């Protein structure tokens, strides 16, 4: 049984050791640019650790000369030596910690940058299936956990190693018999550490989920503050937050229970070592094997050696957390986005003749089709209006064109080439999108419009503003284009945000344009202005428009009715309204049966 436990302990220790080596190997590219400063901070730990033995070593001559021989003159220099070496140790410690912090922050920033790039490479569905807190923890907090103790762990290990070496030298210098007993007890104190990683791995992963949930509640409370206020959801949110806090508390306490026992256990074992040293040391002194000074020096070195060992359980726990975070980081870095460039992908040309949807089907969840066998050919310069009941698949259909998602079967072809054979950047460069709820970034109006083309000239910028019907609004602002609009454009009205987005699309000037219900959330006055801007934007482009305004639909080259994920009919407005019991005519009649149709009525 003992052999089996010993074999198991060695196996676990080897697994932990391999994890450490693998993690540091993966982190090397981030350490490499700052390796000299990092190495210097680690090398400084050698004299810092070694100087711990000076005090213990000095006590032997001091005790023998002063306390035994009563000769103060012969030992006057010893306190000065202790002060001198301690001051040197303090200065080196500050410098090593400064270098350690500087390098650690630099490494963290490099890792965060790469994680952020990785995050931007993931497809829309990746974010759809995760809470904001999960994303924050994956791409930010994991980096903090991984790097916060990386260099510190190395420095502390080196420092404590050389501290132990210097103090063990003092032990053997004073009494090899006592030293053997105490070192054996020290080795025994480390044995419980070999099982720690296995015990905390699962809890560590669960604690990440709980911390992510906490971040999600904060983010929801920030983004949904108006809804919370309007519906008096303060108590509901407080209960929700309290529930998450309770979950975090329970996990933290379980983690404490599985890890913090190590410190008192080591304390007890090491205390036994000190007790044994006092008992056996007294015997050696009384029988003349060692001097009283040797015993005092030995006990001082032993206490200095054992004290940091007592807290090693907590330090080891932190080291494990850091390495598990590193493992999580590189799982993310090694993952492959579902939507990425194919090997040998080519650049999409800036011009096209046809866009063809061939036998296209799509499922968000396996076995639940959203689009079924879609076939549609669109010629250059045509305006295709997609109409139908809510949830029929219109938005999903146009979302497949810029590859927010990839079809489950079938494909989309531009002049006979599958869009998946184009690079993502070139494909999306050729497609402009105006959503129903466009995202604006914190900053100025100018900065948000220029996102369409950062190299636009002032003339191009002014043209985009005019075509988006923004010139009058911007002219009324004190700071004009440099007016700050707040996070998500919160300081602008819905119509103003839409026109900023349209101006951005103007500057992009992509040959393919997607308008996804760009006016449905606006009042009549705002909609009329935005509609004029949209009509300007659609000129000389192939346009896919999901809209409910007859003015847009009447001007369409083709109206496509999508219901239950299928194209049920298509044609011009005049053709479709003549079809008795047709899907389009049904929508048309449902809207107008109680009122006289107007040119800008909604269907």
GIURGI-V240539 format. One record per backbone hydrogen bond with DSSP energy under -0.5 kcal/mol. CO is the residue of the C=O (numbers start at 1). NH is the residue of the N-H. E is the energy in kcal/mol with one decimal. If there is no record, write none. Layout:
co={CO;CO}
nh={NH;NH}
e={E;E}
This chain:
co={1;2;3;4;5;6;7;8;9;10;11;12;13;14;15;16;17;18;19;20;21;22;23;24;25;27;27;28;29;31;32;34;35;36;37;38;39;40;42;43;43;44;45;46;47;49;50;51;51;52;53;54;55;56;57;57;58;59;60;61;62;62;63;63;64;65;66;70;72;73;75;76;77;78;79;80;81;82;83;84;85;86;87;88;89;90;91;92;93;94;95;96;97;98;99;100;101;102;103;104;105;106;107;108;109;110;111;112;113;114;115;116;117;118;118;119;123;123;124;124;125;127;131;132;133;134;135;136;136;137;140;141;142;143;144;145;147;147;149;150;151;152;153;154;155;156;157;158;159;160;161;162;163;164;165;166;167;168;169;170;171;175;176;177;178;179;180;181;182;183;184;185;186;187;187;188;190;191;192;193;195;196;197;200;201;202;203;204;205;206;207;208;209;210;211;212;213;214;215;216;217;218;219;220;222;224;225;226;227;228;229;233;234;235;236;237;238;239;240;241;242;243;244;245;246;247;248;249;250;251;252;253;254;255;256;256;259;260;260;261;262;263;264;265;266;267;268;269;270;271;272;273;274;275;276;277;278;279;280;281;282;283;284;284;285;291;292;293;294;295;296;297;298;299;300;301;302;303;304;305;306;307;307;309;311;312;313;314;315;316;317;318;319;320;321;322;323;324;325;326;327;328;329;330;331;332;338;342;346;353;354;355;356;356;357;357;358;360;361;361;362;362;365;367;368;368;371;374;376;378;379;382;382;383;383;383;384;384;385;385;386;387;389;392;393;394;395;396;397;398;398;399;399;400;404;404;409;411;412;413;413;414;417;418;419;420;421;423;424;425;426;427;428;430;432;434;436;438;440;443;444;445;446;449;450;453;457;458;459;460;461;462;463;464;465;465;466;470;471;472;473;474;477;479;480;481;483;485;486;487;489;493;494;495;496;497;498;499;500;501;502;503;504;505;511;512;513;514;514;515;515;517;519;523;524;525;526;527;528;529;530;531;532;533;534;536;538;541;542;543;543;544;544;545;545;546;548;549;550;551;553;558;558;559;559;560;560;561;561;561;563;565;566;566;569;571;572;573;574;575;576;578;579;582;583;584;585;586;587;588;589;592;598;601}
nh={5;6;7;8;9;10;11;12;13;14;15;16;17;18;19;20;21;22;23;24;25;26;27;28;28;30;31;32;33;34;35;38;39;40;41;42;43;44;45;46;47;48;49;50;51;52;53;54;55;56;57;58;59;60;60;61;62;63;64;65;66;67;67;68;69;71;70;72;75;76;78;80;81;82;83;84;85;86;87;88;89;90;91;92;93;94;95;96;97;98;99;100;101;102;103;104;105;106;107;108;109;110;111;112;113;114;115;116;117;118;119;120;121;121;122;122;126;127;127;128;129;130;135;136;137;138;139;140;141;142;144;145;146;147;148;149;150;151;153;154;155;156;157;158;159;160;161;162;163;164;165;166;167;168;169;170;171;172;173;174;175;179;180;181;182;183;184;185;186;187;188;189;190;190;191;191;193;194;195;196;199;200;201;204;205;206;207;208;209;210;211;212;213;214;215;216;217;218;219;220;221;222;223;224;225;228;229;230;231;233;232;237;238;239;240;241;242;243;244;245;246;247;248;249;250;251;252;253;254;255;256;257;258;259;259;260;262;263;264;265;266;267;268;269;270;271;272;273;274;275;276;277;278;279;280;281;282;283;284;285;286;287;289;290;288;295;296;297;298;299;300;301;302;303;304;305;306;307;308;309;310;310;311;312;315;316;317;318;319;320;321;322;323;324;325;326;327;328;329;330;331;332;333;334;335;335;340;345;423;380;415;378;358;413;359;376;411;374;408;409;370;371;368;369;364;365;362;360;357;355;382;384;543;385;557;558;386;545;387;560;547;562;392;565;397;398;399;400;400;401;402;404;405;403;124;125;361;358;419;356;415;417;414;421;422;342;346;427;428;429;430;430;431;512;514;516;438;440;488;485;448;449;450;452;453;456;461;462;463;464;465;466;467;468;470;471;469;474;475;476;476;477;480;482;483;446;445;491;489;490;492;497;498;499;500;501;502;503;504;505;506;507;508;509;542;432;544;434;516;517;546;520;522;527;528;529;530;531;532;533;534;535;536;537;538;539;541;543;513;384;545;515;546;386;547;517;603;553;554;555;556;385;560;561;571;387;562;563;568;569;566;372;563;568;561;559;576;577;578;578;579;580;582;586;587;588;589;590;591;592;593;595;601;550}
e={-2.3;-2.4;-2.7;-2.5;-2.6;-2.3;-2.2;-2.5;-2.7;-2.5;-2.3;-2.5;-2.7;-2.7;-2.1;-2.3;-2.5;-2.8;-2.5;-2.6;-2.2;-2.1;-1.8;-0.9;-0.6;-1.5;-1.5;-3.0;-0.5;-1.8;-1.7;-2.4;-3.3;-2.6;-2.3;-1.7;-3.2;-2.3;-1.0;-1.6;-0.7;-1.7;-2.5;-2.9;-2.4;-1.4;-1.5;-1.4;-0.6;-0.7;-2.6;-2.3;-1.2;-0.6;-0.7;-0.7;-1.7;-2.9;-2.4;-2.8;-2.7;-0.8;-0.5;-1.5;-1.9;-3.5;-0.6;-0.7;-1.1;-0.7;-1.1;-0.5;-2.2;-2.2;-2.4;-2.9;-2.6;-2.2;-2.5;-2.1;-2.2;-2.3;-2.2;-2.3;-2.2;-2.1;-2.2;-2.7;-2.4;-2.3;-2.4;-2.5;-2.5;-2.5;-2.6;-2.3;-2.4;-2.0;-2.7;-2.3;-2.4;-2.1;-2.5;-2.7;-2.2;-2.1;-2.5;-2.5;-2.3;-2.3;-2.6;-2.2;-0.9;-0.8;-0.6;-1.3;-0.9;-0.9;-0.6;-1.9;-1.5;-1.2;-1.9;-2.6;-2.4;-2.7;-2.4;-1.6;-1.4;-2.4;-1.7;-2.7;-2.6;-2.3;-2.4;-0.6;-0.7;-0.6;-2.6;-1.4;-2.9;-3.1;-2.2;-2.7;-3.1;-2.9;-2.5;-2.5;-2.2;-2.8;-2.6;-2.4;-2.5;-2.9;-2.1;-1.8;-2.2;-2.6;-2.4;-1.9;-2.8;-2.2;-2.1;-1.4;-2.3;-2.5;-1.9;-1.7;-2.0;-2.3;-1.8;-1.4;-0.7;-1.1;-0.6;-0.7;-1.3;-1.5;-1.2;-1.3;-1.1;-1.5;-1.5;-2.7;-1.8;-2.1;-2.5;-1.6;-1.6;-2.2;-2.6;-2.3;-2.1;-1.7;-1.9;-2.2;-2.0;-1.7;-2.6;-2.9;-2.3;-1.9;-2.9;-2.8;-1.0;-2.5;-2.1;-3.2;-2.3;-3.0;-1.1;-3.0;-2.4;-2.4;-2.3;-2.8;-2.6;-2.2;-1.9;-2.7;-2.5;-1.9;-2.4;-2.8;-2.6;-2.1;-2.7;-2.5;-2.2;-2.6;-2.4;-2.6;-1.9;-0.9;-0.7;-2.7;-1.6;-0.6;-0.9;-2.0;-2.5;-2.4;-2.5;-2.4;-2.8;-2.1;-1.9;-1.4;-2.1;-2.7;-2.6;-2.2;-2.4;-2.4;-2.9;-2.7;-2.2;-1.6;-2.0;-2.4;-2.6;-1.5;-2.7;-1.0;-1.6;-1.9;-2.5;-2.7;-2.6;-3.1;-2.4;-2.3;-2.6;-2.7;-2.5;-2.0;-3.1;-2.6;-0.7;-0.8;-1.7;-0.6;-0.8;-0.9;-2.0;-3.1;-2.0;-2.1;-2.3;-2.5;-2.2;-2.2;-2.3;-2.6;-2.1;-2.0;-2.2;-2.0;-2.5;-2.3;-1.4;-1.8;-2.4;-1.8;-0.8;-0.8;-0.6;-1.6;-2.3;-2.5;-2.0;-3.1;-0.7;-3.0;-0.6;-1.9;-1.8;-3.0;-1.8;-1.7;-3.3;-1.8;-2.3;-0.5;-0.6;-0.6;-1.9;-2.4;-3.5;-2.8;-2.1;-0.6;-2.6;-0.6;-1.7;-1.8;-0.5;-3.0;-0.6;-3.5;-0.6;-3.1;-1.6;-2.1;-2.1;-1.8;-1.8;-0.9;-0.8;-0.8;-0.7;-2.2;-0.8;-0.7;-0.8;-0.6;-2.3;-2.8;-2.5;-3.2;-0.6;-1.8;-2.7;-2.5;-1.4;-0.6;-2.7;-2.4;-2.7;-1.6;-1.0;-0.8;-1.1;-1.7;-2.9;-2.5;-0.5;-0.6;-0.6;-2.7;-1.8;-2.2;-2.6;-1.9;-0.9;-1.8;-2.4;-2.5;-2.2;-2.2;-2.2;-2.3;-2.9;-1.6;-2.8;-0.7;-1.7;-2.8;-2.2;-0.9;-0.7;-1.4;-0.5;-2.1;-1.7;-2.8;-1.4;-2.4;-2.1;-1.2;-2.0;-2.5;-2.1;-1.9;-2.0;-2.2;-2.2;-2.6;-2.0;-2.0;-2.4;-2.1;-1.7;-2.1;-2.5;-3.2;-2.9;-2.7;-0.6;-1.0;-3.5;-0.7;-1.6;-3.0;-2.1;-1.5;-2.6;-2.9;-1.6;-1.8;-2.5;-2.4;-1.8;-2.1;-2.1;-1.0;-1.4;-0.6;-3.0;-3.4;-0.5;-3.0;-0.5;-2.6;-0.8;-3.0;-2.8;-2.2;-3.7;-1.1;-1.1;-2.7;-0.5;-0.5;-1.8;-2.5;-0.6;-0.6;-2.4;-0.9;-1.9;-3.3;-2.3;-0.8;-3.0;-3.6;-2.5;-2.2;-0.6;-0.5;-1.3;-0.9;-2.0;-2.3;-1.9;-2.5;-3.2;-2.4;-1.4;-1.9;-1.9;-1.0;-2.0;-2.2}
